[in-house]
Amino acid sequence: MDTDVLVVGAGPTGMTLANELLTAGVSTVVVDRLSRRSALSKAGGVQSRTLEMLDQRGLLEPLLATGDHPVATGHFAGVPLPHPSDRHRLPWRSVPQVVIEGFFEDHLAALGLHIRRDHELVGLAQDGTGVTATFADGTSLRSRYLVAADGGHSTVRSLLRAAFPGEPGTLTIIAADVRLDGADPSASHTWNEDGHWAAMFPLGTDVQGRPLRRLVLGGPGMSLPRETPVTEDDIRDGLKTVFGSRVQLLELCYARRITNASRQAEQYRHGRVFLAGDAAHVHLPLGAQGMNTGMQDAFNLGWKLGAAVRGWAPTGLLDTYHAERHPVGAAVLRNVRAQSLLMDWAGTRDPEVLAAREIFTDLAQLPDVQSHLANLMSGMAVRYPMPGAAASSDPLLGLPVPDLDLGGVRVHELLRAGRGVLLDPEDAYASVAAGFSGRVDRVGRGGATGPLLVRPDGYVCWAGSAWLGPALREWFGEPSV
Ligand SMILES: Cc1cc2nc3c(=O)[nH]c(=O)nc-3n(C[C@H](O)[C@H](O)[C@H](O)COP(=O)(O)OP(=O)(O)OC[C@H]3O[C@@H](n4cnc5c(N)ncnc54)[C@H](O)[C@@H]3O)c2cc1C
């Protein structure tokens, strides 16, 4: 083997995964076909659950220290969603994807992992022990596992002939990074009478400290083929149609047309090859979910591959990646479809759609509805099935562990080493946990909670009212003697 895991693609999914693999002590190679990092901002926002996961690895503070990354309000179908403070200690942050990619690339380099650029994967073959990848320059590399983090047009997915069902794009809209005069400083969505609309979000500042914004425009007559270049006149015309002369374009930094294609891989696992991020699911970038879902795929998969390579993975652990993440991806596609309809992105002004939107907007003012939608969009609603702990009805089971303060140390800080954590406030489980040292850190304090077992990705997999032994075996394999 040349390496334990080959990660194809150095976007946010691939680099998050590489960090998880290094944390798990697994040798990793990351390749990308680009000779240098893309300068395109693409995603503009990081959701609560992704922020929590970064915090659990000690990466959140250094990421936020890279610049001005304001807290912003999320939305569902254009209706703003304040984040309820009970679950959202870390509310939505405006951090452009380009900043996240730069941060991860530097962080990985500091750990000794340098991305192999100009490395385009063109072929792969797998057998019982590993995967052989071949590159455009004729070289090849053999690994135990390969992860396709190579984006929506994934070469790996094509080479596998993996089913990628869904709907092709039927319309395009414009997404642009701009400086504007006269625009509302916060996030906003505006529709006009004839079906044209504009959405705007803060994107931090440019190198001279001036506020940048993500502007999204659509409506009748604006859906041109994806490859058609976006001109300054397109942006000016779109702004004029929606805002009249109130909002003016000062500078256009970058723009592209994006489609509403919606597809999801049928299987995320193909033997020793795994699909993650946009390689596994594509949809309209609505409500800041694509990059976030990909990074959360990586957090889910990283420790499981680490366990498999290190030899302690229980039977079936790698299959839980598909079992847990496929429903999450499907739910994202579903909510994007619903938002796209309610927002009337096609600009149809269909009276039935407008009526549904009016009723939805009223409903979305109810605190319970806001809380439900905020949890849905932020990833905080994700609850994984925990089969080994079926007997327990603890409300935390399967959910992200709350970041409890355990008298001077937070639970998220305990997860930094990428191992499981057993909160054992009454020191009752020392002997049963002893065989799992190195995989699970037992912490003899808690107080704010009963005993909890937390996976390396921060999800509660056991909660104190059933036998601990089976849960430890379910997620952490056989005890060492
Ligand atoms: C305008 C816009 C706005 C968006 N806004 C948001 C947002 O606010 N929040 C959000 O969460 N998401 C947003 N998204 C979606 C987000 O950008 C994507 O979901 C994200 O880029 C997916 O990350 P990834 O790492 O899976 O794939 P990618 O970022 O596509 O990275 C794939 C990498 O693989 C490399 N690669 C491809 N093929 C090969 C090959 N054969 N060999 C080697 N390397 C290869 C590519 O060069 C690339 O670097 C937005 C997207 C757009 C276009």
The ligand as a MOL file (V3000), in Angstrom:
LIG
                    3D

  0  0  0     0  0            999 V3000
M  V30 BEGIN CTAB
M  V30 COUNTS 53 58 0 0 0
M  V30 BEGIN ATOM
M  V30 1 C -22.8390 30.0500 -5.9100 0
M  V30 2 C -22.8120 28.9650 -4.8960 0
M  V30 3 C -23.1700 29.2390 -3.5850 0
M  V30 4 C -23.1430 28.2510 -2.6250 0
M  V30 5 N -23.4660 28.5740 -1.3380 0
M  V30 6 C -23.3930 27.6260 -0.3780 0
M  V30 7 C -23.5570 27.9600 1.0120 0
M  V30 8 O -23.7620 29.1280 1.3770 0
M  V30 9 N -23.4410 26.9610 1.9300 0
M  V30 10 C -23.1850 25.6740 1.5620 0
M  V30 11 O -23.1230 24.8000 2.4530 0
M  V30 12 N -22.9950 25.3300 0.2550 0
M  V30 13 C -23.0700 26.2680 -0.7130 0
M  V30 14 N -22.7950 25.9490 -2.0120 0
M  V30 15 C -22.4620 24.5570 -2.3640 0
M  V30 16 C -20.9800 24.2670 -2.1360 0
M  V30 17 O -20.1730 25.1460 -2.8760 0
M  V30 18 C -20.6750 22.8110 -2.5330 0
M  V30 19 O -21.6320 21.9780 -1.9240 0
M  V30 20 C -19.2530 22.4140 -2.1030 0
M  V30 21 O -18.2810 23.0000 -2.9310 0
M  V30 22 C -19.0670 20.9010 -2.1620 0
M  V30 23 O -17.7920 20.5950 -1.6910 0
M  V30 24 P -17.0290 19.2790 -2.1620 0
M  V30 25 O -15.7200 19.3110 -1.4610 0
M  V30 26 O -17.9200 18.1050 -1.9580 0
M  V30 27 O -16.8380 19.4290 -3.7290 0
M  V30 28 P -16.0480 20.5650 -4.5400 0
M  V30 29 O -15.9760 21.8300 -3.7720 0
M  V30 30 O -16.6690 20.6070 -5.8840 0
M  V30 31 O -14.5610 20.0150 -4.6440 0
M  V30 32 C -14.2340 18.9440 -5.5000 0
M  V30 33 C -12.7380 18.9730 -5.7960 0
M  V30 34 O -12.4160 17.8010 -6.5300 0
M  V30 35 C -11.5070 18.1310 -7.5660 0
M  V30 36 N -11.6510 17.1160 -8.6230 0
M  V30 37 C -12.7180 16.9210 -9.4360 0
M  V30 38 N -12.4980 15.8690 -10.2530 0
M  V30 39 C -11.2560 15.3920 -9.9520 0
M  V30 40 C -10.4690 14.3130 -10.4550 0
M  V30 41 N -10.8980 13.5140 -11.4450 0
M  V30 42 N -9.2470 14.1070 -9.9290 0
M  V30 43 C -8.7710 14.9200 -8.9190 0
M  V30 44 N -9.4920 15.9480 -8.4160 0
M  V30 45 C -10.7130 16.1900 -8.9190 0
M  V30 46 C -11.9340 19.5310 -7.9930 0
M  V30 47 O -10.8640 20.2300 -8.6320 0
M  V30 48 C -12.3270 20.1610 -6.6550 0
M  V30 49 O -11.2430 20.8370 -6.0530 0
M  V30 50 C -22.7840 26.9270 -2.9990 0
M  V30 51 C -22.4410 26.6340 -4.3250 0
M  V30 52 C -22.4430 27.6370 -5.2650 0
M  V30 53 C -22.0590 27.3160 -6.6820 0
M  V30 END ATOM
M  V30 BEGIN BOND
M  V30 1 1 1 2
M  V30 2 1 2 3
M  V30 3 2 2 52
M  V30 4 2 3 4
M  V30 5 1 4 5
M  V30 6 1 4 50
M  V30 7 2 5 6
M  V30 8 1 6 7
M  V30 9 1 6 13
M  V30 10 2 7 8
M  V30 11 1 7 9
M  V30 12 1 9 10
M  V30 13 2 10 11
M  V30 14 1 10 12
M  V30 15 2 12 13
M  V30 16 1 13 14
M  V30 17 1 14 15
M  V30 18 1 14 50
M  V30 19 1 15 16
M  V30 20 1 16 17
M  V30 21 1 16 18
M  V30 22 1 18 19
M  V30 23 1 18 20
M  V30 24 1 20 21
M  V30 25 1 20 22
M  V30 26 1 22 23
M  V30 27 1 23 24
M  V30 28 2 24 25
M  V30 29 1 24 26
M  V30 30 1 24 27
M  V30 31 1 27 28
M  V30 32 2 28 29
M  V30 33 1 28 30
M  V30 34 1 28 31
M  V30 35 1 31 32
M  V30 36 1 32 33
M  V30 37 1 33 34
M  V30 38 1 33 48
M  V30 39 1 34 35
M  V30 40 1 35 36
M  V30 41 1 35 46
M  V30 42 1 36 37
M  V30 43 1 36 45
M  V30 44 2 37 38
M  V30 45 1 38 39
M  V30 46 1 39 40
M  V30 47 2 39 45
M  V30 48 1 40 41
M  V30 49 2 40 42
M  V30 50 1 42 43
M  V30 51 2 43 44
M  V30 52 1 44 45
M  V30 53 1 46 47
M  V30 54 1 46 48
M  V30 55 1 48 49
M  V30 56 2 50 51
M  V30 57 1 51 52
M  V30 58 1 52 53
M  V30 END BOND
M  V30 END CTAB
M  END
